[in-house]
Amino acid sequence: MIRFLQKDSRLVKGVFIVIISVACITMVITLVPGIFQDQVAGADVYASIGHGGPLGRFLPAAEEIQTADVQLLAQRMLQRQQMPDFVLPFMMQRVGQGLIQQQIELMEAHRLGLTATDDDVRRFLHTGMWGEALFPGGKYIGDEQYAQFVSQQFNMTRDKFEGEIKKEIEETRLRSLVTGGVTISDNEVRDAYRQQATKIKFDYAVISSDDIRKQINPTDDVLEGFFKQNASRYAKAVPEARKLSYIAFNASNLPQGAPQVSDADMQQYYTAHQKDYQVEDQVKVRHILIKVDASDPKSDAAAKAKAQGILDELHKGGNFADLAKKNSDDPGSKDQGGELGFIKRGATVPEFDAAAFSLQPGQTSGLVKSKFGYHIIQVEEKQTAHTRPLSEVKDQIQATLIRQKEAAQEQAFASQLSTEAAKNGLAATASAHHLQVQTTEFVSQQSTLPNVQDATSLLGAAFGAKKGAAPAVASTGDGYAIYQVLDIQPAHAPSFADYKSHILDDYREQQLPQLLSKKTNELANDAHSSNDLAKAAKAAGAQFKTSDLVGREAQVPEIGAIATAAPQLFDLGVNQISQPINTGTSGIVAKIVDKQEPNSDEIAKNFEQTREALLDQRREEMFAVFVSNLQEKYQKEGRIRLNKRAQQAMGGGAPAGGGAPAR
């Protein structure tokens, strides 16, 4: 398959983003309930999907999804999206389910005869966006560089990569077959654009929930009746409180003083942790970006021409930083002359990444096309992968070892104090070590404590301990505390007098929705009967405002997103008054003062773009239904088997306590 690249010198424009794109698309499918059956053997197989139908006996027993593939894709996506490591187990489950969906689609494509050949892959590679990467200047980069590129970008072999491209072609053909009959009438297109582009301006009266809340002032008798009626609600309104005694200490109180670290200690640590000091390949770059408006088919040529003009100026000796400040569409780097600093492999979009790492310091790229537009890249400095020497990281290692030794000494000292306190009491133990005993009043689990940097762990442990139990140890953030629970005050109901302000707040919140609705309805009725919203607003004590000329996606003060809170306003004509609108935080009544709909020329200008957007939406909806039904069919036939052992091995199957997987 690699040989075809050498036979054709045309620019290859579409390639490697396929793998990541497929994974991203498949992740949006919700996990299918009921397929998790532990009938796959080793943890190296994540799942198997069985063949069905009359041809099943001529095929393998099942198509397998390897755990290693799930892990690879999940880790790659985590890196690309710059998400924290703790998300990895969830990402693995989502990617695993996405690969199951992909395999079901492929099996259906094969059933329908929608297979891809090597020639199909060849044509596919020559219609994407990777020509500059594979054929700089029209010349093929060679098998070795191609293999290295695929390995660096996707951490896979050439054969596996090209196999993934075949899958993408087959999935695309299945999607085209399923959605090929989708049509949109001209009237639907016009109506959709008209609805999308219509703008309105309106006056509106606002009854604020904060103002209504202040008007709710019940008598003490009413409030006390509410308190009694909701006795169960307040039965434990006053939380449990506890009285504690404790001795707190940190590293400054250690009897043996600050720990010492020798050169031998640092050398030993450095040798054992050299991987922590490895520096990856990185380049220091600056760039100029000329954006392409994806909604305007003509903008690509204009952006490319502008970028080429800037590149020509650079070739004539133009200053890169000055041209970036003047022309770049990247707001994050424009004012710094296009400076991006050091970047590692995989930190930018693949096209940019490939070009940047192919240049040497001082070199400037040609035009590099990405989803953002056209880039011109200049490499200022290049660092190859290496391990930082001990001399460079010595201070860092010394600080780490001191912290480790301090932590060990603190733990040992805490254990010693706990043992002594159990025998001699907290007071005698504190006195023997020149420490102090702190005794609190009754405190809640959210309280702060004297001489304790972070009381979270200490209070959490203390509120789980028994009154009078032997002294125990808890962390304090910067050290430890040895504590005892002296007394416990259980959670209980407050007296009406002590809790009156809270009861008033609760009563107001209960009455507010009904009163807000009543006031808004009265405002709307008054405005409709008088046909004068301003007058009705003044009589109701409501705020009176006027919006800008806004579309459906606009945010309006006191209302929020029009499309969510008040889409009905777009159905009104000029001078019409709305029915009551409740946003949750306010009551609104509006009157349309201006309405601008797109004219026939504007509709015609945006007709094809709107048609394509509607077609894409309908196709996605149809294909989603098709895939959902297909998965349900496979599930009912018992053809999907997911390995729970693989889930557990990836951290997603067993409870934290180590029990059996959840069912």
C-alpha positions in Angstrom: 0.0 0.0 0.0 2.9 2.3 0.6 4.2 1.8 -3.0 1.2 3.6 -4.5 2.4 6.8 -2.8 5.7 6.6 -4.8 3.8 6.1 -8.1 1.7 9.3 -7.9 3.3 12.7 -7.3 0.0 14.6 -7.0 -0.4 16.4 -3.6 -1.9 14.1 -1.0 -4.4 16.2 0.9 -6.5 14.0 3.2 -5.1 11.5 5.6 -4.3 11.1 9.2 -7.0 13.0 11.1 -9.3 10.2 10.1 -8.5 8.0 13.1 -9.0 10.7 15.7 -12.1 11.9 13.9 -13.7 8.5 13.9 -13.1 8.1 17.6 -14.5 11.6 18.4 -17.7 10.8 16.4 -18.3 7.4 18.0 -17.8 8.8 21.5 -21.1 10.7 21.3 -23.1 7.5 21.3 -24.5 6.7 24.8 -23.4 3.5 26.4 -25.8 0.7 25.4 -27.5 -0.8 28.5 -27.6 -4.6 28.9 -24.6 -5.6 26.7 -22.2 -6.0 29.6 -21.9 -9.8 29.8 -18.7 -11.5 30.9 -18.3 -14.0 28.2 -15.0 -13.0 26.8 -11.9 -14.7 28.2 -8.7 -12.8 28.6 -8.4 -9.1 29.5 -6.5 -8.5 26.3 -9.9 -8.7 24.4 -12.2 -5.8 25.3 -15.3 -7.0 23.5 -16.4 -9.3 20.7 -19.3 -8.9 18.2 -20.7 -12.1 16.7 -21.6 -12.5 13.1 -25.2 -13.4 12.3 -27.3 -14.4 9.3 -26.8 -17.2 6.7 -23.2 -16.1 5.9 -22.1 -16.2 9.5 -20.9 -19.8 9.2 -18.3 -18.7 6.6 -16.9 -15.9 8.8 -14.9 -15.9 12.0 -16.9 -16.7 15.2 -16.7 -13.0 16.2 -14.9 -9.8 15.5 -12.8 -8.8 18.5 -11.9 -5.3 19.8 -8.6 -5.4 21.6 -8.1 -3.7 25.0 -4.8 -2.3 23.7 -6.6 -0.4 20.9 -9.1 1.0 23.4 -6.3 2.2 25.7 -4.3 3.7 22.8 -7.2 5.7 21.5 -8.3 6.8 24.9 -4.8 8.0 25.9 -4.4 9.8 22.5 -7.7 11.6 22.9 -6.9 12.6 26.5 -3.7 14.1 25.2 -5.3 15.9 22.3 -8.0 17.4 24.4 -5.6 18.2 27.2 -7.8 16.5 29.8 -6.6 15.4 33.3 -5.4 11.8 33.9 -8.3 11.0 36.2 -10.7 11.1 33.3 -8.9 8.2 31.6 -11.1 5.3 32.9 -14.2 7.1 31.8 -12.6 7.9 28.4 -11.7 4.3 28.0 -15.3 3.2 28.5 -16.6 5.8 26.0 -13.9 4.9 23.4 -14.6 1.2 23.9 -18.3 1.7 23.3 -17.5 3.8 20.3 -15.3 1.0 18.8 -18.2 -1.4 19.4 -20.5 0.9 17.4 -17.9 1.2 14.7 -17.5 -2.5 14.4 -21.3 -3.0 14.1 -21.4 -0.4 11.3 -18.5 -2.2 9.5 -20.2 -5.6 9.8 -23.4 -4.1 8.3 -21.4 -2.4 5.5 -19.8 -5.8 4.7 -23.2 -7.5 4.7 -24.4 -5.0 2.1 -21.2 -5.4 0.0 -19.8 -2.0 0.9 -16.1 -2.9 1.1 -13.0 -0.8 0.3 -10.0 -1.8 -1.8 -6.4 -0.6 -1.8 -7.3 1.6 -4.8 -10.0 3.2 -2.7 -7.5 4.0 0.0 -5.1 5.4 -2.5 -7.8 7.8 -3.9 -8.9 8.7 -0.4 -5.4 9.7 0.6 -5.2 12.0 -2.4 -8.3 14.0 -1.6 -7.5 15.2 2.0 -5.4 17.9 3.6 -2.0 16.3 4.0 -0.2 17.0 0.8 2.3 19.3 2.4 3.2 16.6 4.9 3.7 13.7 2.5 4.7 15.6 -0.7 6.5 18.8 0.2 7.2 20.5 -3.1 5.4 17.7 -4.9 8.0 15.1 -3.9 7.1 12.0 -1.9 8.9 12.0 1.5 9.7 8.3 1.3 8.7 5.2 3.1 10.8 5.7 6.2 9.6 9.2 6.8 6.0 8.2 6.1 6.2 5.4 8.6 7.9 7.7 11.2 5.2 10.3 10.6 2.3 7.9 11.2 4.1 6.5 14.3 4.6 10.0 15.8 1.1 11.2 15.0 -0.9 8.1 15.8 1.4 5.7 17.5 0.6 2.9 15.0 2.1 1.1 12.1 1.5 1.9 8.4 -0.5 -1.2 7.8 -2.8 -0.6 10.8 -3.2 3.1 9.8 -4.2 2.2 6.3 -6.6 -0.4 7.7 -8.2 2.3 9.7 -8.6 4.4 6.5 -10.4 1.4 4.9 -12.8 1.3 7.8 -13.5 5.0 7.4 -14.3 4.6 3.7 -16.7 1.7 4.4 -18.4 3.6 7.2 -18.8 6.6 4.9 -20.4 4.4 2.2 -22.8 2.9 4.7 -23.8 6.4 5.9 -24.3 7.5 2.3 -26.4 4.5 1.5 -28.6 5.0 4.6 -29.0 8.7 4.2 -28.9 9.0 0.4 -32.7 9.5 0.1 -32.8 12.5 2.5 -34.3 15.6 0.7 -35.3 19.1 1.7 -37.9 21.1 -0.2 -37.2 24.6 -1.3 -39.9 25.9 0.9 -38.4 24.2 4.0 -35.0 25.9 3.2 -36.6 29.3 2.8 -38.6 28.9 6.0 -35.6 27.7 7.9 -33.5 30.7 6.8 -36.3 33.1 7.4 -36.7 31.8 10.9 -32.9 31.8 11.5 -32.3 35.3 10.2 -35.4 37.1 11.6 -34.6 39.8 14.1 -36.9 41.7 16.6 -36.7 44.7 18.8 -39.1 44.9 21.7 -40.1 46.8 24.8 -40.5 44.6 27.9 -41.7 44.9 31.5 -39.8 43.0 34.1 -41.1 41.9 37.5 -38.1 40.8 39.5 -38.4 37.8 41.8 -36.1 39.6 44.2 -38.7 42.4 44.4 -41.6 40.0 44.9 -39.7 38.1 47.6 -39.4 41.3 49.6 -43.1 41.7 49.5 -43.7 38.4 51.2 -43.9 39.4 54.9 -46.0 37.0 56.9 -47.0 37.6 60.5 -45.3 35.6 63.3 -48.4 33.5 63.7 -48.4 32.5 60.0 -44.6 31.8 60.1 -44.9 29.7 63.2 -47.7 27.7 61.6 -45.5 27.1 58.6 -42.7 25.9 61.0 -45.0 23.4 62.7 -46.5 22.1 59.5 -42.9 21.4 58.3 -41.6 19.9 61.5 -40.0 17.0 59.7 -38.1 19.4 57.5 -36.5 21.1 60.5 -36.1 18.0 62.7 -32.3 18.1 62.2 -31.9 21.7 61.0 -29.3 22.3 63.7 -26.4 19.9 62.7 -24.5 17.7 65.0 -21.7 19.4 67.0 -18.7 18.0 68.8 -16.3 19.2 71.4 -12.7 18.2 70.8 -9.2 18.2 72.4 -6.1 17.8 70.2 -2.4 18.3 69.9 -1.3 19.7 66.5 2.3 19.8 65.1 4.1 20.3 61.9 7.7 19.8 60.6 9.0 22.7 62.8 8.1 20.7 65.9 10.0 17.5 64.9 12.4 16.5 67.8 15.2 15.6 65.5 15.1 18.8 63.5 15.1 19.3 59.8 16.2 16.2 57.8 19.5 16.1 55.9 20.0 14.9 52.3 23.3 13.6 51.1 24.8 13.7 47.6 24.5 9.9 47.5 20.8 10.2 48.3 20.3 12.5 45.4 22.2 10.4 43.0 20.2 7.3 44.0 16.9 9.1 43.5 18.1 10.5 40.1 19.1 7.1 38.9 15.7 5.6 39.9 13.6 8.4 38.4 15.5 9.3 35.2 12.3 9.0 33.1 10.9 12.0 35.1 13.7 14.2 33.7 13.4 13.2 30.1 12.6 16.2 27.7 10.6 15.4 24.6 11.3 16.8 21.2 10.1 20.4 21.0 10.4 23.4 18.8 10.1 27.1 19.5 7.9 28.7 16.7 6.1 31.7 15.6 3.3 31.8 13.0 1.0 33.9 10.9 -2.6 32.7 10.6 -5.0 33.8 7.9 -8.4 32.4 8.8 -10.8 30.8 6.4 -14.6 31.4 6.9 -16.0 27.8 6.6 -19.5 29.3 5.9 -18.2 31.1 2.8 -17.0 28.9 -0.1 -15.1 31.8 -1.7 -13.1 32.8 1.4 -10.6 29.9 1.0 -9.2 31.3 -2.2 -9.1 34.8 -0.8 -7.3 33.7 2.4 -4.8 31.6 0.4 -4.0 34.5 -1.8 -3.5 36.8 1.2 -1.2 34.2 2.9 0.8 33.8 -0.3 1.3 37.5 -0.5 2.7 37.6 3.0 4.9 34.6 2.3 6.3 36.5 -0.8 7.1 39.5 1.4 9.0 37.2 3.8 11.0 35.8 0.9 11.9 39.3 -0.1 13.3 39.9 3.4 10.2 41.1 5.3 10.3 41.0 9.1 8.2 38.0 10.3 7.2 39.6 13.7 6.1 42.9 12.0 4.1 41.0 9.4 2.5 38.8 12.1 1.4 41.9 14.1 0.0 43.5 11.0 -1.8 40.5 9.4 -2.2 37.5 11.7 -5.7 36.4 12.7 -4.5 34.6 15.8 -5.4 36.9 18.7 -3.3 34.9 21.1 0.0 35.4 19.4 -0.5 38.4 17.0 0.6 41.1 19.4 3.7 39.1 20.2 4.8 38.9 16.6 3.3 35.5 16.2 5.3 34.0 19.0 4.0 30.7 20.4 7.0 29.6 22.4 8.1 25.9 22.7 5.6 23.3 21.6 5.8 19.5 22.0 4.7 16.9 19.4 1.0 16.5 19.4 0.3 19.8 21.1 -1.1 21.5 17.9 -3.3 20.3 15.1 -1.6 17.6 13.1 -0.9 19.7 10.0 0.8 22.4 12.0 2.7 19.8 14.1 4.1 18.1 11.0 5.3 21.3 9.4 6.8 22.7 12.5 8.9 19.6 13.3 10.1 19.2 9.7 11.8 22.6 9.8 15.2 23.6 11.1 16.0 26.7 13.2 15.7 29.8 11.0 13.6 28.1 8.3 10.1 29.3 7.3 7.4 27.0 6.0 5.3 27.3 2.9 1.6 27.7 3.3 0.2 25.1 5.8 -3.5 24.5 5.6 -5.4 23.4 8.7 -9.0 23.6 9.9 -8.3 27.1 11.1 -7.0 28.5 7.8 -3.5 29.1 6.3 -0.4 29.2 8.5 3.1 30.4 7.8 5.4 28.9 10.4 9.0 29.9 11.4 11.1 27.8 13.7 13.4 29.8 16.0 14.9 27.0 18.1 14.8 23.2 18.2 15.5 20.8 21.1 15.9 17.1 20.5 14.8 14.6 23.1 17.3 14.3 26.0 17.6 13.6 29.7 18.3 16.6 31.9 21.6 16.1 33.9 21.7 15.7 37.6 23.4 19.1 38.0 20.4 20.7 36.4 17.8 19.1 38.6 19.8 18.7 41.9 17.9 21.4 43.8 14.6 20.0 42.7 15.6 16.5 43.9 16.9 17.8 47.2 13.6 19.5 47.9 11.7 16.4 47.0 13.8 14.2 49.3 13.5 16.6 52.2 9.7 16.6 51.8 9.7 12.8 51.8 11.9 12.5 54.9 9.9 15.1 56.7 6.7 13.2 55.9 8.1 10.0 57.2 9.4 11.7 60.4 6.0 13.4 60.9 4.2 10.1 60.6 6.5 8.4 63.0 6.2 11.3 65.5 2.4 11.3 65.2 2.3 7.5 65.9 4.6 8.0 69.0 2.4 10.9 70.3 -0.8 8.8 69.8 0.7 5.9 71.8 1.9 8.1 74.6 -1.5 10.0 74.8 -3.4 6.7 75.0 -1.2 5.9 78.1 -0.6 9.2 79.7 -3.4 11.5 78.3 -3.2 14.4 75.9 -2.1 17.1 78.5 0.9 15.1 79.8 2.0 14.1 76.3 1.9 17.7 75.1 3.8 18.9 78.1 6.5 16.2 77.6 7.1 17.4 74.1 6.7 21.2 74.6 3.4 21.2 72.6 0.0 22.6 73.4 -3.4 21.0 73.9 -6.3 22.9 72.1 -9.8 22.3 73.5 -12.8 23.6 71.4 -16.3 24.6 72.2 -19.0 22.6 70.2 -18.0 22.8 66.6 -19.6 21.7 63.3 -17.9 19.6 60.6 -17.4 22.7 58.6 -15.6 24.7 61.3 -12.1 26.1 61.3 -9.8 25.1 64.2 -6.9 27.0 65.9 -3.4 26.0 64.9 -4.7 23.8 62.1 -4.0 24.7 58.5 -6.7 22.5 57.0 -9.2 21.0 59.4 -11.1 18.9 56.8 -9.5 15.5 57.6 -9.3 16.1 61.3 -13.0 17.1 61.6 -14.1 14.3 59.2 -12.3 11.7 61.4 -13.5 13.3 64.6 -17.2 13.2 63.5 -16.8 9.5 62.8 -15.2 8.7 66.2 -16.9 7.7 69.4 -17.1 10.0 72.5 -14.2 9.2 74.9 -12.4 6.8 72.4 -8.6 6.5 72.6 -6.6 9.4 71.0 -6.3 9.0 67.2 -4.2 10.6 64.4 -5.5 12.8 61.6 -3.8 14.9 58.9 -3.9 18.8 59.2 -2.5 19.7 55.8 0.9 20.8 57.0 1.3 18.1 59.7 -0.8 16.0 62.1 -3.1 16.2 65.1 -3.7 13.7 67.9 -7.3 14.2 68.9 -10.1 13.0 71.2 -13.9 13.6 71.2 -14.9 15.0 74.5 -18.7 15.4 73.9 -21.3 15.1 71.2 -24.4 17.3 70.7 -26.8 15.4 68.3 -28.5 17.1 65.4 -31.8 18.6 66.5 -34.7 20.9 65.7 -34.1 24.6 66.5 -36.5 26.8 68.4 -38.8 29.0 66.4 -37.1 32.2 67.8 -33.6 31.0 67.0 -34.4 29.9 63.5 -36.9 32.6 62.5 -34.8 34.2 59.8 -34.2 30.8 58.1 -37.9 29.9 58.3 -38.8 33.3 56.7 -36.5 32.6 53.8 -38.0 29.1 53.3 -41.5 30.5 53.5 -40.7 33.2 50.9 -39.2 30.6 48.5 -42.4 28.5 48.8 -44.7 31.4 48.1 -42.6 33.1 45.4 -43.5 31.1 42.3 -47.2 31.4 42.8 -47.0 35.1 43.6 -44.6 35.9 40.7 -47.0 34.1 38.3 -50.0 36.0 39.6 -48.3 39.4 39.3 -47.0 38.6 35.8 -50.5 37.5 34.7 -52.0 40.7 36.1 -49.4 42.7 34.2 -50.1 40.9 30.9 -53.9 41.3 31.3 -53.5 45.0 32.1 -51.2 45.5 29.1 -53.5 43.7 26.7 -56.7 45.5 27.9 -55.1 49.0 27.6 -52.7 48.2 24.8 -50.1 50.2 26.7 -47.3 48.1 28.1 -45.4 51.1 29.6 -48.5 52.2 31.5 -49.2 48.7 32.8 -45.5 48.3 33.8 -45.6 51.6 35.8 -48.9 50.5 37.6 -47.4 47.1 38.5 -44.1 48.6 39.7 -42.2 46.7 37.0 -39.0 47.8 35.3 -39.5 48.9 31.7 -36.8 48.2 29.2 -36.1 48.1 25.4 -34.0 45.5 23.7 -31.6 45.9 20.9 -32.5 44.4 17.5 -31.7 40.8 18.2 -31.8 37.3 16.6 -32.8 34.0 18.2 -29.3 33.3 19.6 -29.1 36.6 21.4 -28.9 37.1 25.2 -31.1 39.9 26.6 -30.8 41.3 30.1 -33.3 39.9 32.6 -34.4 37.3 30.1 -31.3 35.4 29.1 -31.1 33.4 25.9 -34.1 34.3 23.8 -34.2 30.9 22.1 -34.6 29.2 25.4 -36.6 31.7 27.6 -38.8 33.4 25.1 -38.8 31.9 21.5 -42.5 32.8 21.2 -41.6 36.4 20.7 -40.5 35.7 17.2 -44.1 34.5 16.4 -45.6 37.9 17.2 -46.1 40.8 14.8 -45.2 44.5 15.3 -47.2 46.1 18.2 -48.4 42.7 19.5 -48.0 42.1 23.2 -46.9 38.7 24.5 -48.5 36.4 27.0 -46.8 36.1 30.4 -43.2 34.8 30.2 -41.7 33.2 33.3 -37.9 32.9 33.2 -37.6 31.4 36.7 -36.0 34.5 38.1 -38.4 37.1 36.7 -41.8 37.6 35.0 -41.7 39.2 31.6 -44.3 40.8 29.3 -43.0 42.1 25.9 -44.3 44.2 23.0 -42.7 43.9 19.6 -41.7 47.4 18.2 -39.7 46.2 15.2 -39.4 43.0 13.2 -37.0 42.5 10.3 -37.2 39.4 8.2 -34.6 38.6 5.4 -35.7 39.6 1.9 -35.7 37.4 -1.1 -32.2 38.4 -2.1 -30.8 37.5 1.3 -32.7 34.2 1.3 -31.3 33.4 -2.2 -27.8 34.3 -1.2 -27.9 31.9 1.8 -30.1 29.3 0.1 -27.5 26.6 -0.6 -25.7 27.0 2.7 -28.9 26.6 4.6 -29.9 23.6 2.5 -26.7 21.9 3.2 -27.0 22.6 6.9 -30.5 21.2 7.0 -29.5 18.1 4.9 -26.6 17.5 7.2 -28.9 17.7 10.2 -31.5 15.3 8.7 -28.8 12.9 7.6 -27.3 12.8 11.1 -30.7 12.3 12.6 -31.5 9.5 10.2 -28.2 7.7 10.6 -28.4 8.0 14.4 -31.8 6.2 14.3 -30.3 3.6 12.0 -27.3 2.9 14.3 -29.5 2.8 17.4 -31.8 0.3 15.8 -28.9 -1.7 14.5 -27.3 -1.8 18.0 -30.6 -2.8 19.5 -30.9 -5.7 17.0 -27.4 -6.9 17.8 -28.1 -6.7 21.5 -31.4 -8.6 21.3 -29.6 -11.3 19.3 -26.9 -11.6 22.0 -24.1 -10.8 19.5 -22.4 -8.2 21.7 -20.1 -9.5 24.5 -18.1 -7.1 26.7 -15.4 -8.4 28.9 -15.7 -7.3 32.5 -12.2 -8.4 33.3 -10.9 -5.9 30.7 -13.0 -3.2 32.3 -11.6 -3.9 35.7 -8.1 -4.0 34.4 -8.7 -0.5 33.0 -10.1 0.9 36.2 -13.7 1.1 35.1 -15.3 -2.2 36.2 -14.8 -2.9 39.9 -15.8 -0.8 42.8 -13.1 1.0 44.7 -13.3 -1.5 47.5 -12.4 -4.3 45.2 -15.8 -6.1 45.0 -17.5 -7.7 42.0 -18.3 -5.5 38.9 -21.5 -3.6 39.1 -24.4 -5.3 37.2 
